[in-house]
Amino acid sequence: MVAAERAASNMATAASRFLESLTPAQQADA
């Protein structure tokens, strides 16, 4: 269970970082 929670947390962190990295690119395209 703990490992699954850590994996989910890591995935959420990676997703948030991915979105943050996309935002500036989208602003540049807009």
Short mmCIF file of the C-alpha atoms (twelve columns), coordinates in Angstrom:
data_MODEL
# 
_entry.id   MODEL 
# 
loop_
_atom_site.group_PDB 
_atom_site.id 
_atom_site.type_symbol 
_atom_site.label_atom_id 
_atom_site.label_alt_id 
_atom_site.label_comp_id 
_atom_site.label_asym_id 
_atom_site.label_seq_id 
_atom_site.Cartn_x 
_atom_site.Cartn_y 
_atom_site.Cartn_z 
_atom_site.pdbx_PDB_model_num 
ATOM 1  C CA . MET A 1  0.000  0.000  0.000   1 
ATOM 2  C CA . VAL A 2  2.758  2.426  0.922   1 
ATOM 3  C CA . ALA A 3  4.590  1.711  -2.324  1 
ATOM 4  C CA . ALA A 4  1.397  2.301  -4.301  1 
ATOM 5  C CA . GLU A 5  0.821  5.594  -2.502  1 
ATOM 6  C CA . ARG A 6  4.381  6.664  -3.241  1 
ATOM 7  C CA . ALA A 7  3.965  5.715  -6.906  1 
ATOM 8  C CA . ALA A 8  0.729  7.706  -7.115  1 
ATOM 9  C CA . SER A 9  2.406  10.672 -5.454  1 
ATOM 10 C CA . ASN A 10 5.331  10.478 -7.866  1 
ATOM 11 C CA . MET A 11 2.939  10.303 -10.820 1 
ATOM 12 C CA . ALA A 12 1.005  13.328 -9.535  1 
ATOM 13 C CA . THR A 13 4.243  15.267 -9.077  1 
ATOM 14 C CA . ALA A 14 5.441  14.346 -12.557 1 
ATOM 15 C CA . ALA A 15 2.064  15.334 -14.020 1 
ATOM 16 C CA . SER A 16 2.125  18.717 -12.285 1 
ATOM 17 C CA . ARG A 17 5.690  19.345 -13.459 1 
ATOM 18 C CA . PHE A 18 4.684  18.317 -16.981 1 
ATOM 19 C CA . LEU A 19 1.795  20.801 -16.975 1 
ATOM 20 C CA . GLU A 20 4.027  23.525 -15.565 1 
ATOM 21 C CA . SER A 21 6.555  22.908 -18.340 1 
ATOM 22 C CA . LEU A 22 3.773  23.066 -20.949 1 
ATOM 23 C CA . THR A 23 2.274  26.336 -19.711 1 
ATOM 24 C CA . PRO A 24 5.155  28.607 -20.859 1 
ATOM 25 C CA . ALA A 25 5.216  26.886 -24.248 1 
ATOM 26 C CA . GLN A 26 1.469  27.395 -24.678 1 
ATOM 27 C CA . GLN A 27 1.830  31.054 -23.711 1 
ATOM 28 C CA . ALA A 28 4.608  31.459 -26.287 1 
ATOM 29 C CA . ASP A 29 2.438  29.852 -28.972 1 
ATOM 30 C CA . ALA A 30 -0.534 32.053 -28.048 1 
# 
